[in-house]
Amino acid sequence: MQTIDREVPARYFGRLLELLTQHQVRIDTLVDGLGIDMATLLAPEATMRLSQVDTLVQRLNAQTGRLDWGFDLGLRLRLTSHLILGYGLLASPTIGYAFQLLSRYFSMLTPTFRVQLQRDAQHGALQLVPVLPMSHACLVFHTDAIAAAVDTVVGELLGDRMPRYDLDLALDLPHRARYDALRQARCRFGVGGMAGLRIRFPIALLEAPLSLADAGALKEAESRCVATFRSVIASGQVAGWVRMMLREANGGLPSLDDLAHTLNLSSRTLDRHLKAEGTGFRQLAAEVVVERAQALLAQGLPVTTVALELGYTDASNFTRAFRRATGGCPSRTTDGQRQATPTAAGRPG
């Protein structure tokens, strides 16, 4: 089935091109052939395709030799950058209510990620996970931009009441030193299992009142958010998203149930989406396990280390699964070897 190229709001990428112009980065080579320009991207309702975003990000990385432009963009975004949702956050009575708004309507800002508000006895947390398939470079860009933008937005809402908080990122970013700019954040990288990020605040913060609370403005903002709210998952995108989540996971692969829960779907419904696209969870997991195994083995890592990284209980289970999938032995895998694509490798033990 042909993959749908999802439309995403373009205004943030208009801001990105403004930023790049200030840094004297050549814009013409970045947008050549993409059918986009700065004036169009800055229009409030402008959209662009996710494939255009992906191409733009990959060209930017290659042209500048930098991978952290998303972080720079996130630092520039203010509450007013997020249109009606930003005004809703400003008018909220408490930080907790603002977080609830964010979790409901985040896909209006970008349908690439989903936000869930979680609570326990000591902490309130925002869990953000990608829900559209994208390249690793594009995932890094969005992760950086979201982490920096959330810090900026909460800082605007709280001012000098901004507390220390924990920021866990699944990606092990090479430019982690940039995160020193988030002065109240205690950052950890390469943690958290599935791709995404988790921002955890003291539970008392959720009850912190906001100085610009306005019940009338909040009601108007919420009604407009409801009127323009769009679904985060598009038909034809599910298999690509599952593959990405398997590819980017840490410490073993997420299960079908794990991924279904992320989308607020039953595992049966998620499996039905995959079958409609001509594949299944076991097939995708088998393919990704071998791809990740080959990449790790090519780095010279021991078979036991690779097995544990992929969630196997020991090297022998991994070796048997690898042999079934490829017909070869992982200890003999090298950069130059080409292994067959598996039809089924089974779930890690």
C-alpha positions, 0 to 999 in steps of 0.5 A, spaced: 500 500 500 502 506 498 504 510 504 501 517 505 505 523 505 502 527 511 501 534 511 504 538 517 504 545 520 509 549 516 510 555 521 516 552 525 520 551 518 519 558 516 522 560 523 527 555 521 529 558 515 529 565 518 534 562 523 538 559 518 538 566 514 541 569 520 547 564 520 548 565 513 546 558 511 544 558 504 537 557 503 536 556 496 540 549 496 536 547 502 529 548 498 531 547 491 526 543 488 521 542 494 516 547 492 517 551 498 519 558 500 520 562 507 514 567 505 509 561 504 512 557 510 511 563 515 503 563 513 499 561 519 495 556 516 501 553 511 503 546 511 508 542 508 509 534 507 513 530 512 517 528 506 519 535 504 521 536 512 525 530 512 529 532 505 530 539 508 533 536 515 538 531 511 540 537 506 541 542 512 545 537 516 549 535 510 550 542 508 552 545 515 555 539 518 551 540 524 546 536 527 543 540 532 539 545 528 532 543 532 535 545 538 536 552 536 529 552 533 526 550 540 530 555 544 527 561 539 519 558 540 515 562 545 508 561 547 505 566 542 509 562 536 504 556 538 498 560 535 491 559 539 494 553 543 499 558 546 494 563 548 490 557 551 496 555 555 497 562 557 490 563 560 490 556 564 489 557 571 495 552 573 501 549 570 497 542 571 491 544 566 496 547 561 499 540 561 493 537 560 491 542 554 498 540 551 497 533 551 490 534 548 492 538 542 499 537 541 498 534 534 495 541 532 503 544 533 505 537 530 502 531 528 509 527 529 509 526 536 504 525 541 504 527 549 501 524 555 500 527 562 502 522 567 502 523 575 504 519 581 505 521 588 511 525 587 512 527 580 508 529 574 511 528 567 510 529 560 511 523 555 512 525 548 513 519 543 513 520 535 507 517 532 509 518 524 514 515 521 521 519 519 528 518 518 533 518 524 535 525 522 528 528 522 527 524 529 533 527 532 531 534 529 524 534 532 526 531 539 531 537 540 526 542 538 521 539 542 525 538 548 528 546 548 521 548 546 518 545 552 523 548 557 522 555 554 514 554 554 514 552 561 519 557 563 515 563 560 509 560 564 513 560 571 518 565 570 523 565 576 519 559 579 521 554 574 524 548 578 529 543 577 526 537 573 528 531 569 529 530 562 530 523 559 531 522 552 531 515 548 536 518 543 544 518 545 545 525 542 552 526 539 551 534 541 548 533 548 553 539 551 548 543 547 543 541 553 547 545 558 543 551 556 537 548 559 539 550 566 534 547 570 534 540 567 537 534 569 539 530 562 540 523 561 541 520 554 540 513 551 534 512 556 527 510 556 526 504 552 522 507 546 524 513 542 521 519 545 523 524 551 520 524 558 520 531 562 518 530 569 517 535 574 515 535 582 508 533 583 507 540 587 508 544 580 502 541 577 498 546 582 502 552 581 497 558 579 499 562 573 499 569 573 495 570 566 489 566 568 483 568 564 477 563 564 474 567 558 480 567 554 481 559 556 474 557 554 475 561 547 482 558 546 479 551 547 473 551 543 478 553 537 482 548 539 477 543 538 474 545 532 481 545 529 483 538 532 486 533 527 488 525 528 495 524 529 495 517 526 494 517 518 492 511 514 497 508 511 503 510 516 502 505 521 507 500 518 513 505 517 511 508 524 512 501 528 518 500 524 521 506 526 519 505 534 523 498 533 529 501 530 530 507 535 528 503 541 533 502 547 534 495 551 530 491 547 524 491 542 517 494 544 512 489 544 505 489 540 502 491 546 507 496 548 506 500 541 498 499 541 498 502 548 502 508 545 497 510 540 491 508 545 489 502 540 488 495 542 493 490 540 488 487 535 486 494 532 494 495 531 495 489 528 489 490 523 492 496 521 499 493 519 495 487 515 492 492 511 498 495 509 501 488 507 505 486 513 505 484 521 508 485 527 512 479 527 515 480 520 517 488 522 520 486 528 524 480 525 527 485 519 529 490 524 532 485 529 537 483 523 538 490 521 540 492 528 544 486 529 548 487 523 549 494 524 552 493 531 556 487 529 559 491 524 561 496 529 565 490 532 561 489 538 561 482 541 555 477 540 553 477 547 553 485 548 549 485 541 544 480 544 543 483 550 542 490 547 536 487 542 533 484 548 535 477 548 536 473 555 543 470 552 547 470 546 545 463 544 538 465 543 540 471 539 545 466 535 539 461 533 534 467 531 540 470 527 541 464 523 534 462 522 533 469 519 539 470 515 542 463 514 549 465 517 552 466 524 553 473 527 560 472 529 562 471 522 558 478 520 562 483 517 561 490 514 562 487 507 557 481 508 550 481 505 545 478 509 538 475 507 532 479 509 528 475 514 521 473 514 521 471 521 526 471 527 521 471 533 521 475 539 527 476 543 527 472 549 
